[in-house]
């Protein structure tokens, strides 16, 4: 385990495994106090109580409205809660991810909070990179962190080993509660035989990092007595610019007219090898 504010460097063996498989499992990343703080904020966030007074960019759950069996999601919850920000914008996560990806620095593209309730529905198998045509270049390195012990039958995330080297596929399928969570993967790739899907089974506080082009998703939670909660940092190369040819219905609102550079007010640099970090980040997360 490592403190959120301190850099964490993977071993050479971990880097090699990540680049071969397209993902890497880390059995311990968050310590007990960090886990406790995030769990304490969970119910309030999904009840739309925003600690900072600012809502997340995407809120895919409304109490009493969203079907209770659907997997719940908040995107860019770091803007709504500084406890979340302390984890998703941590130097630890970004430094480790940057070394795996072989880049000099990372900024946050988006964070996610995922809550799969008991007997909760699936999330579609997909490639993150397929959704990123509004970035130049499309890229992402993800740190997925479990708040509960995960098991193959509780709807944990699954990665398809080596699929980051496959042909890149377009967006397709129903992301939330698909009838067949592997349907888009098979139709996009033409693969009909067995798939080397690896369920991420880690204790609470464990994590998995994956590449933008690694196929991943999660089946339904088969258990009626266990929930599955995860906090996710989706990082992008600090040098990423806005794409000239595409826009995002939510995040392109943060693009300044006529500019290609991403504004650090909305996409802060979390860690860079030369020691740079967006100036206001440490004061912001210290308030947690």
C-alpha positions as CSV (number, residue, x, y, z in Angstrom):
1,X,0.0,0.0,0.0
2,X,1.1,3.6,-0.6
3,X,-0.2,7.0,0.5
4,X,-2.3,8.9,-2.1
5,X,0.1,11.8,-2.1
6,X,3.3,9.9,-2.8
7,X,4.5,8.4,-6.1
8,X,4.3,4.7,-6.6
9,X,6.5,3.0,-9.2
10,X,5.8,-0.5,-10.7
11,X,8.5,-3.1,-10.9
12,X,10.0,-4.0,-14.3
13,X,8.0,-7.3,-14.1
14,X,4.8,-5.5,-13.5
15,X,5.4,-3.2,-16.5
16,X,6.2,-6.2,-18.7
17,X,3.1,-8.0,-17.6
18,X,0.9,-5.0,-18.2
19,X,2.2,-4.5,-21.7
20,X,1.8,-8.2,-22.5
21,X,-1.7,-8.7,-21.1
22,X,-3.2,-5.2,-21.4
23,X,-4.0,-5.1,-17.7
24,X,-2.3,-5.6,-14.3
25,X,-3.7,-6.7,-11.0
26,X,-2.4,-5.0,-7.8
27,X,-3.6,-6.9,-4.7
28,X,-3.2,-3.9,-2.3
29,X,-3.4,-0.3,-3.2
30,X,-5.8,1.5,-0.8
31,X,-5.2,1.3,2.9
32,X,-7.9,0.8,5.6
33,X,-8.4,4.5,6.4
34,X,-8.8,5.4,2.7
35,X,-11.3,2.6,2.2
36,X,-13.3,3.7,5.2
37,X,-13.4,7.4,4.1
38,X,-14.7,6.4,0.6
39,X,-17.3,4.0,2.0
40,X,-18.5,6.7,4.4
41,X,-19.2,9.1,1.5
42,X,-20.9,6.5,-0.7
43,X,-24.6,6.7,0.3
44,X,-24.5,10.5,0.3
45,X,-23.1,10.7,-3.1
46,X,-25.6,8.4,-4.7
47,X,-28.3,10.3,-2.9
48,X,-27.1,13.4,-4.8
49,X,-25.6,15.1,-1.7
50,X,-22.6,17.0,-3.3
51,X,-20.0,18.0,-0.7
52,X,-18.5,20.7,-2.8
53,X,-21.9,21.9,-4.1
54,X,-21.0,20.9,-7.7
55,X,-22.6,17.9,-9.3
56,X,-20.6,15.2,-11.2
57,X,-20.5,15.6,-14.9
58,X,-22.7,12.5,-15.4
59,X,-25.2,11.1,-12.9
60,X,-26.5,7.7,-14.0
61,X,-28.6,7.0,-11.0
62,X,-31.5,8.8,-9.3
63,X,-33.0,7.3,-6.1
64,X,-36.6,6.1,-6.6
65,X,-36.4,6.6,-10.4
66,X,-33.6,4.3,-11.7
67,X,-34.5,0.6,-11.6
68,X,-32.9,-0.7,-8.4
69,X,-31.2,-3.7,-10.2
70,X,-29.3,-1.4,-12.6
71,X,-25.6,-0.8,-11.9
72,X,-25.2,2.8,-10.8
73,X,-22.6,5.3,-12.0
74,X,-21.3,8.8,-11.3
75,X,-18.7,10.3,-13.6
76,X,-16.3,13.0,-12.4
77,X,-17.4,12.7,-8.8
78,X,-14.1,14.3,-7.9
79,X,-15.8,17.6,-8.6
80,X,-18.5,16.8,-6.1
81,X,-16.5,15.3,-3.3
82,X,-13.0,15.9,-2.1
83,X,-12.7,12.5,-0.4
84,X,-13.2,11.0,-3.8
85,X,-10.8,13.5,-5.3
86,X,-8.1,12.6,-2.8
87,X,-8.1,9.0,-4.3
88,X,-9.0,9.5,-7.9
89,X,-6.6,12.4,-8.3
90,X,-3.8,10.9,-6.3
91,X,-0.1,11.1,-7.2
92,X,0.1,7.4,-6.3
93,X,-2.4,6.3,-9.0
94,X,-1.1,8.6,-11.7
95,X,2.6,7.9,-11.2
96,X,2.0,4.1,-11.2
97,X,-0.2,4.3,-14.3
98,X,2.2,6.6,-16.2
99,X,5.0,4.2,-15.7
100,X,2.9,1.3,-17.0
101,X,1.8,3.3,-20.0
102,X,5.3,4.6,-20.7
103,X,4.4,8.3,-20.7
104,X,5.9,11.2,-18.8
105,X,2.7,12.5,-17.2
106,X,-1.0,12.0,-16.8
107,X,-4.0,14.2,-16.3
108,X,-7.5,13.1,-15.3
109,X,-9.8,12.5,-18.1
110,X,-12.7,11.2,-16.0
111,X,-13.3,9.4,-12.8
112,X,-16.1,6.9,-12.1
113,X,-17.9,5.6,-9.1
114,X,-19.6,2.2,-9.9
115,X,-22.1,0.6,-7.6
116,X,-23.4,-2.8,-8.7
117,X,-26.1,-3.8,-6.1
118,X,-26.9,-7.4,-5.1
119,X,-28.3,-9.1,-8.2
120,X,-27.2,-6.0,-10.2
121,X,-27.2,-5.9,-14.0
122,X,-24.2,-6.2,-16.3
123,X,-22.1,-3.5,-17.9
124,X,-21.2,-4.0,-21.6
125,X,-17.8,-5.4,-22.6
126,X,-16.1,-2.5,-24.5
127,X,-12.9,-0.7,-25.3
128,X,-12.5,2.7,-23.6
129,X,-10.6,4.0,-26.6
130,X,-13.6,3.6,-28.8
131,X,-15.4,6.4,-26.9
132,X,-12.4,8.8,-27.1
133,X,-12.4,10.2,-30.6
134,X,-12.8,13.7,-29.1
135,X,-9.2,13.4,-27.8
136,X,-6.1,13.8,-29.9
137,X,-4.8,11.1,-29.7
138,X,-7.5,8.8,-28.2
139,X,-5.8,7.3,-25.1
140,X,-6.5,6.3,-21.6
141,X,-4.9,4.4,-18.7
142,X,-7.3,3.2,-16.1
143,X,-6.9,2.5,-12.4
144,X,-9.9,0.5,-11.1
145,X,-10.1,0.2,-7.3
146,X,-12.4,-2.2,-5.3
147,X,-14.2,-1.0,-2.2
148,X,-15.4,-4.6,-1.5
149,X,-13.9,-8.0,-1.8
150,X,-14.6,-9.1,-5.4
151,X,-15.4,-12.5,-6.8
152,X,-16.2,-13.9,-10.2
153,X,-19.8,-14.4,-9.2
154,X,-20.4,-10.9,-7.8
155,X,-20.2,-9.1,-11.1
156,X,-16.5,-8.0,-10.9
157,X,-14.8,-6.5,-13.8
158,X,-13.3,-8.9,-16.4
159,X,-10.4,-8.2,-18.7
160,X,-9.8,-10.0,-22.0
161,X,-6.1,-10.9,-21.9
162,X,-4.0,-9.5,-24.8
163,X,-7.0,-7.8,-26.5
164,X,-5.3,-4.4,-26.5
165,X,-3.4,-5.7,-29.5
166,X,-6.5,-6.6,-31.4
167,X,-8.1,-4.4,-34.1
168,X,-9.7,-1.3,-32.7
169,X,-13.5,-1.5,-32.8
170,X,-16.3,1.2,-32.9
171,X,-18.8,2.0,-30.2
172,X,-21.8,-0.3,-30.2
173,X,-24.3,-2.2,-28.0
174,X,-26.2,-1.0,-24.9
175,X,-23.7,0.0,-22.2
176,X,-26.0,-0.2,-19.1
177,X,-27.9,-3.5,-18.4
178,X,-27.3,-5.2,-21.8
179,X,-29.0,-8.6,-22.4
180,X,-25.7,-10.1,-23.4
181,X,-22.7,-8.3,-21.9
182,X,-20.4,-10.0,-24.5
183,X,-22.6,-9.4,-27.5
184,X,-20.9,-6.3,-28.8
185,X,-17.5,-7.8,-28.3
186,X,-18.3,-10.8,-30.4
187,X,-20.1,-8.9,-33.1
188,X,-17.3,-6.3,-33.4
189,X,-14.5,-8.8,-33.4
190,X,-16.1,-11.8,-35.0
191,X,-14.8,-14.1,-32.3
192,X,-17.2,-17.0,-31.7
193,X,-15.0,-19.4,-29.6
194,X,-13.8,-19.3,-26.1
195,X,-12.5,-15.9,-24.7
196,X,-9.6,-15.6,-22.2
197,X,-11.6,-13.4,-19.8
198,X,-9.9,-12.8,-16.5
199,X,-12.2,-11.9,-13.5
200,X,-10.5,-9.4,-11.2
201,X,-10.8,-11.1,-7.8
202,X,-9.1,-8.9,-5.2
203,X,-9.7,-8.0,-1.5
204,X,-11.2,-4.6,-0.8
205,X,-8.4,-2.0,-1.5
206,X,-7.1,-4.0,-4.4
207,X,-6.9,-2.6,-7.9
208,X,-6.5,-3.4,-11.6
209,X,-4.9,-1.1,-14.2
210,X,-5.8,-1.5,-17.9
211,X,-5.1,0.0,-21.3
212,X,-7.6,2.0,-23.4
213,X,-7.9,-0.8,-26.0
214,X,-8.2,-3.7,-23.6
215,X,-11.7,-5.2,-23.9
216,X,-13.4,-5.3,-20.5
217,X,-16.8,-5.3,-18.9
218,X,-18.7,-7.0,-16.1
219,X,-21.4,-9.7,-16.0
220,X,-24.5,-9.5,-13.7
221,X,-24.0,-9.9,-10.0
222,X,-25.1,-13.5,-9.3
223,X,-25.3,-12.9,-5.6
224,X,-28.3,-11.5,-3.8
225,X,-26.4,-10.8,-0.6
226,X,-23.3,-8.9,-1.9
227,X,-22.8,-5.6,-3.5
228,X,-19.8,-4.5,-5.7
229,X,-18.4,-1.0,-5.4
230,X,-15.5,0.5,-7.3
231,X,-13.7,3.8,-7.6
232,X,-12.0,4.5,-10.9
233,X,-9.4,6.9,-12.2
234,X,-9.4,7.2,-16.0
235,X,-6.1,9.0,-16.9
236,X,-5.0,10.5,-20.2
237,X,-1.6,11.5,-21.4
238,X,-0.8,15.0,-20.1
239,X,0.0,16.1,-23.7
240,X,-3.5,15.2,-25.0
241,X,-5.3,17.8,-27.0
242,X,-8.8,18.4,-28.2
243,X,-9.6,16.6,-31.5
244,X,-10.3,18.9,-34.4
245,X,-12.8,16.5,-35.9
246,X,-15.1,15.3,-33.0
247,X,-16.8,16.5,-29.9
248,X,-18.2,14.9,-26.7
249,X,-21.7,15.8,-25.6
250,X,-20.6,16.4,-22.0
251,X,-16.9,17.1,-21.9
252,X,-16.6,19.3,-24.9
253,X,-18.3,22.0,-22.9
254,X,-14.9,22.6,-21.3
255,X,-13.2,23.4,-24.6
256,X,-12.3,27.1,-25.1
257,X,-13.2,28.3,-28.6
258,X,-10.3,28.2,-31.0
259,X,-8.0,26.4,-28.6
260,X,-6.7,22.8,-28.8
261,X,-5.1,22.7,-25.3
262,X,-7.1,21.1,-22.5
263,X,-7.7,23.5,-19.6
264,X,-6.2,22.3,-16.3
265,X,-9.2,23.7,-14.5
266,X,-11.2,20.8,-15.8
267,X,-8.5,18.2,-16.8
268,X,-5.8,18.8,-14.2
269,X,-2.4,17.3,-14.5
270,X,-2.2,14.8,-11.7
271,X,1.4,13.7,-12.0
272,X,4.4,14.4,-14.2
273,X,7.9,12.9,-14.1
274,X,9.5,16.4,-13.7
275,X,7.5,16.9,-10.5
276,X,4.8,19.1,-12.0
277,X,1.2,18.8,-10.7
278,X,-1.6,21.3,-11.3
279,X,-1.1,24.0,-8.7
280,X,-4.5,24.0,-7.0
281,X,-4.9,20.2,-6.6
282,X,-3.1,19.7,-3.3
283,X,-5.1,22.4,-1.6
284,X,-8.3,21.1,-3.0
285,X,-7.9,17.5,-1.8
286,X,-6.4,18.7,1.5
287,X,-9.9,19.8,2.4
288,X,-11.0,16.2,2.5
